[in-house]
Amino acid sequence: MKKQVLQKQIAIDETATIGNTTWPDQQLKDKFKEYWGYRCDGDADRSFMLEAPYAQEMIFPERYNNFIRGAKDKDWAGIKIVKIEWVTAQLIQVDFYLKYWDNEKIMRDIFFHDSWISMGNQWHHAFKDLFLLPD
């Protein structure tokens, strides 16, 4: 199966990373970049496939699709990694700023406290959003 090329490659700046914190492995780094590339492209189908299996079962698909697809028209400038931290042996937290240009061409950013979980030797995004997940 041929991998689809992202329309908008998202640049990742790791120069602000706190301390000696680095990616635990290349797979997580690649999955992170792939996932956020799809999110910034507004590609709900492909980003959904990188969500943790338990989240895929719980997410309201229509809300997820609308939420993700709403991002495709933003002028994304890149990601600035702040911190990568092991929480447990299978859970990593990645703190970062997603940078974008607003309508007045002013650089803005959104802070994310992103969770990634290792299941079956594969990294998955651990989606957390009360609006998209059931009670």
N, C-alpha and C positions, 0 to 999 in steps of 0.2 A: 504494500500500500504506500503510495507516494504521500509524503507529508506536505500539507499546504503551506505555502510561504505566507507569512504575515504581511499584510499590506503596510502596516506601520511597525517597524522594529522599534522596540522600546529600549532606550539607552539606560544602562544601570551604572550609577556612580557609587563605588564602595569606599571612597576616600574618607568619608566621615564615620566609618564603622568604629565603634567604641572598643578600646583595648585591642587584644589579640584575637578577637572573635572573627572566625572565618566560617565559610560554608563547611558543613561536616563532610560533604562529598560533592562531586561534580554533578551527580544525578539531581540532587536537590536544587543546585544552582541553575541547571538547565530547565528543570520543571518550573521553577519560580519564574524565570524569564519567559518561558513558553506560555504559562498561565496568564501572566500579566500582559503579555503581548496580545493574547486572545481577548482578554478583558478590555484592553484599550481599543482593540479593533471592533468591539461590540459583538464578538463571535460567541454567542451563548452556547451553541452546540458543542464547540470544541473546548471552551472553558469548563463546561459542565462535566465533560469526560475526565477532567483532572481533579474534580472534587472527590473527597473521600466517599467510599461506597455507602456508608451510613448516611451521609448528607444527601447523596443522590436519591436515596429512598425517602427522605423526609422533606426535601425542598418542594415547594409548590412550583411546578415547571413554568406556568404562565407568568407568575410574578418574577421568577428568576430570569426568564427570557427578556421581559420588559426592562428589568433592572440592568442587565448586562448590555442589551442593545442600545440603551439610552446613552452609553458612554462613547459610542462610535463617532459622534460628531464633535467631540472635544478635541482641542489642539494640544495633545499630550506632548510634554517636553522631555520626560524621563523620570527615572526613579533614583532617589538618593537613599541608600541603605544607611541606617543609623546603628542598628544593633541586631546581632544574630545570637540567640540564646537557647541552650538546651533547657527544657523544662522537665522532661522525663527522658528515658532512654528512647522513646518513640515520638516525642513531641518537641518541635522546634518553634520558637517565636521569632519572627522577623519584623523588626520595627523599621519603617521607612516612610519617606515622603514621596507621594506621587505628584509630580509637578506638571502644571498646564498653563497655557496662555488663556486669559479670559477674553471677553469680547472687546475690551479696551486695550488689549495687547499688554496686559500687566501679568507678570509671572505670579502664579498662585500655587499653593500646595495643599494636599490633603494628607493627614497623618493616618497610617495604617499600623495596627498591631496584628500582624498576620500570623495565623497558625498553620503549621504543616505537620502531618502525621505520617509515620512510616508504617505501612501495613503490607505484609507479604513481600518485604524487601523492595517496596515501591513507595515513593513519596507522593502524597496526595494533599491538596489544599483542604484545610478543615474549615469549611465555610461556616460563619457565625453571623446570623442576622435574624433578629426576632420577627421582622416583617415577612421574611421569606420562608422561615421554618415554622412549623405548626407549634402550638402551645405545648 
